[in-house]
Amino acid sequence: MQSPTEMVTPEKALPGRSEPIVTSRNHLFFNEPFYGPVPAGREVLYVAMGCFWGAERSFFALPGVVSTSVGYMGGYTPNPTYQECCSGLTGHTETVRVVFDPALTSYAALIQHFFEEHDPTQGMRQGGDRGTQYRSAVFYETAEQEKVVREIAAQYEERLRAAGFGAITTEIAPAREYYFAEEYHQQYLIANPNGYCGIGGTGISCPVGLGAV
């Protein structure tokens, strides 16, 4: 059996399927379509920070954010289901896609928010949620994005260590294909306002960040 905190190898990953998961309803916060390509003039951030329900909600009202969705990235199984990801046999982590207007906010500001909103030192878990699908990750699309992430991570790690935390375990890797999660996961905490949210920050502010919430 696969250990919940051990990454599956490509050879052992589930085969998945050729058909993607599709949803047709609008975003429950922005009331606009969220499925599909990123609109022209917008940029995208891919982050994983534990259960994607609470992670997505943390970005809704940030200045410059124009859309969000949740899905799966970082693994091997094409078009996985939620149950498959929870098995630990896809290699994917629960991921939030954040679409933003670069004229109103920056990639760096959103990365700072990402680090402050969860504990990036916990390895293959987040709070009480254990498994590779809950690992912290940033999936960058350009060399400039990678540079920003690595610089902020290095600065933040110094503050975390000074406060008694361990090393940052966030995976920093090139973006791979993003697979949209099932419709009932999208904006889950709007549809279910009393639903579970397992993420929480360290209380340590990220350098030049937005302040711990």
Backbone bond lengths (Angstrom), bond angles and torsions (degrees), N, CA, C in turn:
res aa  C-N    CA-C-N  psi(-1)  N-CA   C-N-CA  omega(-1)  CA-C   N-CA-C  phi
1 M - - - 1.459 - - 1.523 110.43 -
2 Q 1.318 116.27 149.29 1.449 121.69 -179.42 1.520 110.35 -78.33
3 S 1.330 117.14 129.47 1.459 120.46 174.07 1.516 109.02 -66.30
4 P 1.345 118.80 138.58 1.465 119.83 -178.05 1.524 113.49 -64.45
5 T 1.334 118.11 -19.99 1.458 120.43 -178.39 1.525 112.42 -111.31
6 E 1.314 117.05 15.74 1.462 121.67 178.17 1.519 109.60 -113.06
7 M 1.325 116.89 125.17 1.459 120.45 -178.45 1.526 110.90 -65.07
8 V 1.319 115.24 133.21 1.449 121.13 176.81 1.534 109.57 -72.14
9 T 1.307 117.21 151.01 1.460 121.10 175.77 1.526 108.94 -88.39
10 P 1.334 117.96 158.43 1.469 119.78 178.71 1.523 112.47 -55.53
11 E 1.328 116.61 -35.74 1.462 120.45 -176.88 1.522 111.94 -67.97
12 K 1.335 117.17 -28.52 1.464 121.26 -176.90 1.524 113.00 -99.72
13 A 1.320 117.60 -3.12 1.461 120.94 -177.96 1.530 110.97 -70.01
14 L 1.330 115.25 151.24 1.460 120.79 178.09 1.527 110.51 -64.32
15 P 1.339 117.90 149.18 1.465 120.44 -174.31 1.515 115.00 -73.66
16 G 1.334 117.42 -23.99 1.461 119.45 -179.60 1.505 113.04 71.14
17 R 1.345 115.11 -147.15 1.465 119.68 -174.87 1.526 109.28 -157.42
18 S 1.303 116.24 164.52 1.464 120.23 -178.04 1.518 112.99 -86.29
19 E 1.333 117.70 -22.55 1.465 121.04 -176.20 1.526 110.77 -90.26
20 P 1.334 117.51 128.10 1.468 120.05 179.17 1.522 112.44 -77.61
21 I 1.307 116.03 162.20 1.461 121.74 172.07 1.524 108.03 -79.52
22 V 1.324 116.70 130.35 1.462 120.93 -176.10 1.531 109.20 -125.89
23 T 1.321 115.96 138.66 1.459 121.11 173.79 1.523 108.49 -130.89
24 S 1.320 116.74 148.74 1.464 119.76 -175.09 1.523 113.76 -113.93
25 R 1.330 117.89 -10.38 1.464 118.15 -177.58 1.522 111.33 -76.17
26 N 1.345 115.89 163.50 1.452 121.40 178.79 1.530 110.68 -80.10
27 H 1.318 114.16 165.69 1.460 122.01 175.47 1.526 109.02 -63.19
28 L 1.323 117.47 136.01 1.464 120.91 -175.97 1.517 113.42 -77.47
29 F 1.324 118.29 -13.81 1.466 120.92 175.95 1.519 110.93 -102.95
30 F 1.327 117.41 -48.67 1.465 121.61 -176.47 1.525 113.17 -88.31
31 N 1.333 117.41 -14.46 1.466 123.56 -179.94 1.523 112.56 55.84
32 E 1.320 115.83 38.53 1.468 122.11 175.79 1.521 107.92 -135.36
33 P 1.338 117.34 160.62 1.464 118.78 176.69 1.531 110.59 -60.31
34 F 1.318 116.66 139.58 1.466 120.09 178.78 1.521 111.70 -119.41
35 Y 1.323 116.39 -13.61 1.457 119.82 -178.96 1.531 108.84 -84.43
36 G 1.322 116.16 136.87 1.457 119.38 176.68 1.512 112.79 120.12
37 P 1.326 116.95 -168.83 1.464 121.01 -175.45 1.521 112.61 -71.90
38 V 1.318 115.59 162.04 1.469 121.39 177.45 1.524 108.71 -73.56
39 P 1.339 119.41 129.24 1.469 121.38 -178.93 1.532 112.04 -62.53
40 A 1.305 115.68 154.76 1.464 121.68 177.73 1.528 109.54 -60.39
41 G 1.327 115.82 141.26 1.456 121.10 178.86 1.511 114.03 84.04
42 R 1.327 116.80 0.47 1.457 121.34 177.90 1.525 109.79 -113.61
43 E 1.318 116.50 157.98 1.459 121.49 176.08 1.517 109.33 -121.05
44 V 1.318 116.27 168.54 1.458 119.70 -173.84 1.523 110.94 -132.64
45 L 1.310 114.81 145.96 1.459 124.18 176.25 1.520 106.97 -122.93
46 Y 1.338 116.99 133.20 1.462 121.68 175.51 1.525 107.89 -116.63
47 V 1.328 116.70 117.85 1.459 120.07 -179.97 1.525 110.28 -136.88
48 A 1.329 115.13 152.13 1.468 122.05 174.26 1.516 107.30 -128.37
49 M 1.326 116.79 132.68 1.465 120.36 -174.05 1.524 111.27 -150.13
50 G 1.337 116.02 41.69 1.451 121.09 -177.20 1.510 110.85 98.83
51 C 1.320 116.99 -155.24 1.466 121.65 -179.01 1.519 110.46 -53.45
52 F 1.337 116.28 124.69 1.465 117.99 -172.28 1.513 114.23 -74.61
53 W 1.334 119.44 -9.30 1.465 119.81 177.20 1.523 110.72 -63.65
54 G 1.311 116.46 -55.59 1.461 120.23 -179.69 1.512 112.68 -71.44
55 A 1.337 115.89 -33.58 1.463 119.67 179.28 1.518 110.82 -61.80
56 E 1.337 117.45 -44.37 1.467 119.81 178.97 1.524 110.51 -62.60
57 R 1.322 116.98 -45.66 1.462 120.18 -177.49 1.522 112.14 -58.86
58 S 1.320 118.00 -32.30 1.457 120.44 -176.44 1.525 112.68 -65.51
59 F 1.342 117.18 -16.57 1.464 120.31 -177.99 1.526 113.61 -100.52
60 F 1.328 118.98 -12.47 1.466 121.22 -171.99 1.526 113.71 -50.07
61 A 1.326 116.49 -53.35 1.467 120.67 -168.76 1.516 113.88 -97.14
62 L 1.318 118.70 9.64 1.457 119.96 178.89 1.524 110.45 -69.20
63 P 1.331 117.89 139.92 1.464 120.44 178.04 1.528 110.98 -56.22
64 G 1.321 115.85 133.60 1.459 121.06 176.38 1.506 115.61 89.58
65 V 1.330 118.03 -15.28 1.471 120.19 177.69 1.523 108.15 -77.59
66 V 1.338 116.40 127.55 1.464 120.63 -176.38 1.516 112.77 -112.53
67 S 1.334 118.11 -15.29 1.458 120.62 177.27 1.521 109.47 -167.04
68 T 1.323 115.32 156.90 1.462 121.65 175.17 1.522 108.46 -143.21
69 S 1.305 115.52 161.27 1.463 121.02 169.72 1.518 106.99 -158.16
70 V 1.330 115.72 168.08 1.460 120.10 176.72 1.518 109.61 -120.58
71 G 1.333 114.37 149.35 1.457 119.30 -178.65 1.512 111.26 -167.25
72 Y 1.310 115.37 -155.83 1.459 121.87 -174.46 1.529 109.62 -130.95
73 M 1.336 115.91 137.32 1.459 120.77 -179.39 1.528 108.76 -155.31
74 G 1.320 115.10 160.03 1.452 120.45 172.73 1.509 115.04 97.10
75 G 1.331 117.43 -1.04 1.451 120.51 -177.41 1.512 113.06 -119.09
76 Y 1.327 115.18 -148.68 1.459 121.16 -170.65 1.527 114.24 -124.63
77 T 1.324 118.63 -24.19 1.459 122.05 -173.72 1.522 110.78 -79.43
78 P 1.330 119.07 122.23 1.463 120.43 178.82 1.523 111.60 -75.24
79 N 1.337 115.75 137.87 1.458 123.04 176.83 1.534 112.39 48.39
80 P 1.330 117.51 57.00 1.458 120.20 -176.61 1.519 112.11 -75.25
81 T 1.321 115.64 160.34 1.459 121.37 170.48 1.527 108.58 -94.03
82 Y 1.327 115.61 166.04 1.464 120.37 177.52 1.524 110.56 -60.78
83 Q 1.329 116.23 -42.90 1.463 119.76 -179.60 1.520 111.36 -62.17
84 E 1.322 117.39 -37.82 1.459 120.49 178.12 1.525 111.03 -66.06
85 C 1.324 116.76 -40.97 1.469 119.44 178.54 1.527 110.92 -63.90
86 C 1.334 116.55 -39.07 1.459 120.21 -179.93 1.523 112.14 -68.27
87 S 1.321 117.43 -18.46 1.467 120.28 178.82 1.522 112.21 -73.20
88 G 1.330 117.03 -16.33 1.455 120.90 -175.57 1.512 113.54 79.34
89 L 1.328 117.20 8.37 1.461 121.28 -175.02 1.530 113.49 -106.92
90 T 1.322 116.80 18.19 1.465 120.11 175.45 1.523 112.24 -113.24
91 G 1.331 117.51 -26.40 1.462 122.15 -174.99 1.513 113.54 83.42
92 H 1.336 117.44 -6.12 1.464 120.59 -178.43 1.528 111.20 -79.33
93 T 1.320 115.13 155.75 1.454 121.46 170.08 1.525 108.98 -118.02
94 E 1.323 117.23 150.50 1.461 121.16 -179.07 1.531 108.76 -66.22
95 T 1.315 116.19 118.00 1.464 122.26 -167.22 1.520 111.51 -120.76
96 V 1.324 116.04 143.77 1.456 122.44 174.46 1.522 108.91 -109.20
97 R 1.323 115.37 128.90 1.465 120.41 172.93 1.525 107.59 -98.70
98 V 1.320 115.72 120.59 1.464 121.98 -178.93 1.521 108.04 -112.53
99 V 1.321 117.55 117.88 1.457 122.52 176.11 1.523 107.98 -98.48
100 F 1.321 116.33 130.13 1.467 119.02 -174.93 1.525 111.49 -138.31
101 D 1.332 114.05 160.38 1.462 122.53 177.68 1.525 107.85 -94.44
102 P 1.338 119.09 111.35 1.465 120.66 -176.44 1.527 113.61 -66.22
103 A 1.336 117.16 -11.53 1.461 119.55 175.61 1.530 111.40 -79.57
104 L 1.342 117.03 -15.44 1.459 120.92 -175.70 1.521 113.48 -113.55
105 T 1.311 117.66 -20.03 1.449 121.36 176.74 1.519 107.92 -152.50
106 S 1.319 116.34 176.09 1.461 120.17 -177.84 1.520 110.55 -124.64
107 Y 1.304 115.47 159.13 1.462 121.25 174.79 1.529 109.38 -59.39
108 A 1.320 117.43 -40.73 1.462 121.38 -179.66 1.524 111.25 -61.53
109 A 1.321 118.03 -42.82 1.469 120.92 -179.81 1.518 110.63 -62.49
110 L 1.326 117.18 -38.72 1.458 120.31 -179.84 1.529 111.20 -72.17
111 I 1.322 117.33 -34.76 1.467 120.71 175.83 1.528 110.37 -65.52
112 Q 1.309 116.68 -39.79 1.465 120.43 176.94 1.528 110.42 -61.83
113 H 1.318 116.25 -42.92 1.467 120.69 176.49 1.528 110.43 -60.94
114 F 1.313 116.70 -44.01 1.462 121.89 178.07 1.522 111.34 -54.45
115 F 1.322 117.38 -50.39 1.457 120.46 -177.84 1.531 111.87 -65.25
116 E 1.320 117.61 -36.10 1.458 120.59 -177.27 1.527 113.59 -75.16
117 E 1.313 117.04 -23.55 1.464 120.44 -173.24 1.526 114.35 -88.55
118 H 1.327 118.52 -3.19 1.466 120.14 177.28 1.523 108.35 -148.05
119 D 1.316 116.38 178.53 1.461 120.86 176.95 1.524 108.23 -101.44
120 P 1.327 118.24 105.93 1.469 120.95 -174.90 1.523 114.41 -83.68
121 T 1.336 116.90 15.68 1.474 120.87 -176.17 1.527 112.39 -110.44
122 Q 1.329 118.36 9.16 1.461 120.34 -167.55 1.529 114.96 -98.01
123 G 1.300 118.88 3.14 1.464 119.53 177.91 1.514 112.43 68.11
124 M 1.326 116.70 -130.38 1.463 121.41 -174.67 1.528 112.38 -88.13
125 R 1.304 114.96 47.61 1.461 119.50 175.31 1.518 108.63 -163.55
126 Q 1.334 114.61 170.69 1.454 121.56 171.06 1.517 106.62 -148.58
127 G 1.329 115.95 109.84 1.448 119.77 -175.06 1.523 110.04 63.91
128 G 1.334 115.97 -128.53 1.457 120.83 179.10 1.504 114.50 -83.89
129 D 1.318 117.93 -3.48 1.467 122.15 -179.40 1.523 109.49 -89.27
130 R 1.327 116.53 117.43 1.455 121.80 -178.20 1.523 110.66 -112.09
131 G 1.329 115.51 139.31 1.453 119.78 176.10 1.514 111.44 140.34
132 T 1.317 115.28 158.50 1.460 119.61 -178.54 1.522 112.00 -63.46
133 Q 1.338 117.71 -23.96 1.467 120.11 179.86 1.515 112.67 -73.78
134 Y 1.354 117.08 -7.48 1.462 121.08 178.76 1.524 112.35 -108.22
135 R 1.313 118.25 9.83 1.464 119.89 -177.49 1.527 111.04 -70.49
136 S 1.305 114.99 150.34 1.465 121.91 176.61 1.518 109.37 -76.91
137 A 1.334 116.51 136.83 1.468 119.52 -178.84 1.519 110.87 -157.91
138 V 1.323 114.82 150.94 1.465 122.90 167.68 1.518 106.51 -127.03
139 F 1.319 116.35 127.40 1.453 121.53 178.84 1.534 108.19 -111.10
140 Y 1.317 116.00 107.81 1.460 121.11 -173.95 1.532 111.02 -91.52
141 E 1.352 115.46 155.24 1.462 121.05 -178.63 1.522 113.32 -107.76
142 T 1.327 117.69 -19.06 1.462 120.89 -177.91 1.520 110.03 -136.38
143 A 1.330 115.58 164.27 1.459 120.43 176.95 1.525 110.78 -63.61
144 E 1.316 118.03 -34.12 1.457 121.33 178.76 1.525 110.81 -66.58
145 Q 1.332 116.95 -41.70 1.459 120.07 176.63 1.527 110.62 -61.67
146 E 1.327 116.99 -42.81 1.465 119.86 178.56 1.525 110.79 -59.78
147 K 1.309 116.77 -43.86 1.467 121.56 -179.72 1.529 110.39 -59.66
148 V 1.330 116.48 -44.93 1.464 120.90 -179.87 1.527 110.45 -61.60
149 V 1.332 116.61 -47.55 1.466 120.51 -177.73 1.521 111.03 -61.13
150 R 1.329 116.97 -47.05 1.465 120.15 -175.57 1.525 111.06 -67.55
151 E 1.317 117.94 -36.75 1.460 120.26 178.88 1.524 110.97 -67.31
152 I 1.328 117.14 -45.18 1.465 119.77 -179.72 1.519 110.47 -66.69
153 A 1.337 117.06 -40.58 1.467 120.45 178.97 1.525 111.10 -60.56
154 A 1.324 116.97 -42.26 1.469 120.55 -179.54 1.522 110.98 -64.84
155 Q 1.323 116.93 -41.91 1.462 120.66 179.18 1.526 111.61 -67.24
156 Y 1.327 115.39 -40.50 1.467 119.45 -178.44 1.525 111.26 -69.69
157 E 1.317 116.43 -36.04 1.457 119.74 179.39 1.528 111.01 -60.82
158 E 1.312 117.40 -37.08 1.464 120.15 177.54 1.530 110.48 -60.04
159 R 1.326 116.89 -43.16 1.463 120.12 179.99 1.530 111.11 -68.70
160 L 1.313 116.50 -40.08 1.457 119.82 -179.82 1.526 110.82 -64.29
161 R 1.326 116.66 -44.51 1.467 120.05 179.85 1.526 110.85 -62.81
162 A 1.324 116.61 -39.06 1.461 120.65 178.76 1.524 111.44 -63.88
163 A 1.345 115.71 -25.33 1.465 120.75 179.82 1.525 112.50 -93.81
164 G 1.340 116.92 3.23 1.460 120.16 176.35 1.503 115.81 98.39
165 F 1.331 117.73 5.51 1.461 120.61 177.50 1.531 110.07 -86.60
166 G 1.324 115.93 166.47 1.455 120.86 176.98 1.514 112.12 -85.84
167 A 1.319 115.17 -166.68 1.462 121.41 -179.74 1.526 110.80 -70.68
168 I 1.315 116.31 152.00 1.461 121.40 174.27 1.525 108.69 -69.61
169 T 1.323 116.16 130.74 1.460 121.65 179.96 1.520 112.70 -107.41
170 T 1.317 117.15 6.33 1.461 121.74 -178.87 1.525 111.55 -54.98
171 E 1.316 115.91 128.01 1.469 121.10 174.17 1.526 108.01 -74.26
172 I 1.311 117.27 127.36 1.469 122.64 176.38 1.526 106.46 -118.00
173 A 1.321 116.80 110.40 1.465 120.56 -170.51 1.517 110.36 -148.11
174 P 1.331 117.07 159.10 1.463 119.86 176.51 1.527 110.91 -61.05
175 A 1.324 115.96 144.69 1.460 120.69 177.25 1.528 109.80 -64.34
176 R 1.317 114.76 137.65 1.450 121.64 173.61 1.519 107.23 -112.65
177 E 1.300 117.96 -169.03 1.459 118.74 -178.89 1.522 109.94 -64.91
178 Y 1.321 114.55 136.28 1.465 122.23 179.11 1.520 108.09 -99.92
179 Y 1.326 115.98 125.41 1.459 121.95 -179.68 1.521 109.28 -108.74
180 F 1.332 116.85 119.35 1.456 121.03 179.92 1.525 110.41 -62.55
181 A 1.334 114.99 138.40 1.460 120.83 175.42 1.528 109.95 -78.91
182 E 1.306 115.38 168.76 1.453 122.44 -179.45 1.533 111.18 -58.86
183 E 1.337 115.10 154.61 1.460 120.25 -174.85 1.525 112.51 -57.46
184 Y 1.320 118.25 -37.76 1.468 119.06 -175.89 1.523 112.71 -68.22
185 H 1.333 118.75 -14.47 1.466 121.35 175.79 1.527 111.82 -85.87
186 Q 1.321 117.60 -21.92 1.461 120.70 -175.68 1.531 110.24 -70.80
187 Q 1.349 115.09 123.55 1.466 121.60 -179.11 1.537 110.35 53.30
188 Y 1.309 115.34 42.28 1.466 121.95 -173.60 1.521 112.54 -56.21
189 L 1.325 117.83 -39.79 1.468 119.93 -174.73 1.528 113.11 -80.79
190 I 1.324 117.43 -4.56 1.462 119.60 167.88 1.527 108.94 -85.47
191 A 1.327 116.11 -44.84 1.464 120.23 177.58 1.522 111.88 -68.64
192 N 1.339 115.81 -27.84 1.466 121.66 -178.66 1.531 108.75 -131.08
193 P 1.321 117.92 76.49 1.475 121.05 -171.67 1.525 114.55 -61.45
194 N 1.315 118.26 -19.92 1.461 120.79 177.53 1.519 111.66 -101.52
195 G 1.329 115.45 15.90 1.452 120.11 -177.57 1.516 113.22 -73.12
196 Y 1.320 114.83 171.00 1.462 122.78 -176.27 1.531 111.20 -71.41
197 C 1.332 115.73 137.97 1.461 121.70 171.49 1.520 107.32 -137.21
198 G 1.330 116.39 112.25 1.454 120.12 -173.06 1.513 115.91 -97.70
199 I 1.339 118.52 6.60 1.454 118.20 -177.07 1.524 111.10 -97.15
200 G 1.312 114.65 152.11 1.465 120.86 176.95 1.511 109.24 -163.50
201 G 1.319 116.82 141.19 1.458 120.99 -177.38 1.525 112.94 -79.10
202 T 1.306 114.22 176.19 1.477 120.53 179.51 1.522 112.13 -85.97
203 G 1.334 116.86 -14.60 1.459 120.53 -174.63 1.515 112.67 84.96
204 I 1.334 116.58 0.24 1.477 121.33 178.12 1.524 108.25 -99.83
205 S 1.334 116.75 125.89 1.451 119.26 -178.30 1.521 110.51 -75.00
206 C 1.319 114.31 144.55 1.466 121.31 178.19 1.528 108.54 -82.26
207 P 1.328 119.20 141.50 1.467 121.13 -178.97 1.521 112.42 -51.90
208 V 1.321 115.86 131.04 1.460 123.63 -179.23 1.517 109.41 54.16
209 G 1.340 116.94 32.22 1.449 121.45 -175.28 1.508 112.48 -93.40
210 L 1.333 113.74 -165.12 1.445 120.78 -176.28 1.525 112.18 -94.24
211 G 1.347 116.87 -1.65 1.458 120.50 -177.63 1.506 111.34 91.56
212 A 1.324 116.66 137.80 1.459 120.20 179.74 1.512 109.94 -65.87
213 V 1.340 116.09 139.72 1.451 121.65 -179.28 1.514 108.88 -103.30
